[in-house]
Amino acid sequence: MHDASAAIAVFDLLMGNDVAPRKEFIVEGAAGLDRDRIDA
């Protein structure tokens, strides 16, 4: 792992108890989603 502190920060963001930052991360990332890669 090249940047363990960044990995820990993302893990804490996605798995932590604070919902608002996780929701913001997901909403911001949704714009770059390639919908063709999603299994339906």
C-alpha positions as CSV (number, residue, x, y, z in Angstrom):
1,M,0.0,0.0,0.0
2,H,1.6,3.2,-1.1
3,D,-0.3,5.6,1.1
4,A,-1.7,3.8,4.1
5,S,-2.9,6.9,5.8
6,A,-5.1,7.8,2.8
7,A,-6.5,4.2,2.7
8,I,-7.3,4.4,6.4
9,A,-9.1,7.8,5.9
10,V,-11.2,6.4,3.1
11,F,-12.0,3.3,5.1
12,D,-13.1,5.4,8.0
13,L,-15.2,7.6,5.7
14,L,-17.0,4.6,4.2
15,M,-17.4,2.5,7.3
16,G,-17.6,5.1,10.1
17,N,-20.7,6.2,12.0
18,D,-20.9,9.7,10.5
19,V,-23.4,9.4,7.7
20,A,-23.2,12.9,6.1
21,P,-19.6,12.7,4.8
22,R,-20.2,9.2,3.5
23,K,-23.3,10.4,1.6
24,E,-21.4,13.4,0.2
25,F,-18.6,11.1,-1.0
26,I,-21.1,8.8,-2.7
27,V,-23.1,11.6,-4.4
28,E,-19.9,13.3,-5.7
29,G,-18.6,10.0,-7.1
30,A,-22.0,9.2,-8.8
31,A,-21.3,11.7,-11.5
32,G,-18.3,9.7,-12.8
33,L,-20.1,6.4,-12.7
34,D,-20.1,4.3,-15.9
35,R,-23.6,2.9,-15.8
36,D,-22.7,0.3,-18.6
37,R,-20.4,-1.4,-16.1
38,I,-23.2,-2.1,-13.6
39,D,-24.8,-5.6,-13.6
40,A,-28.5,-5.3,-13.9
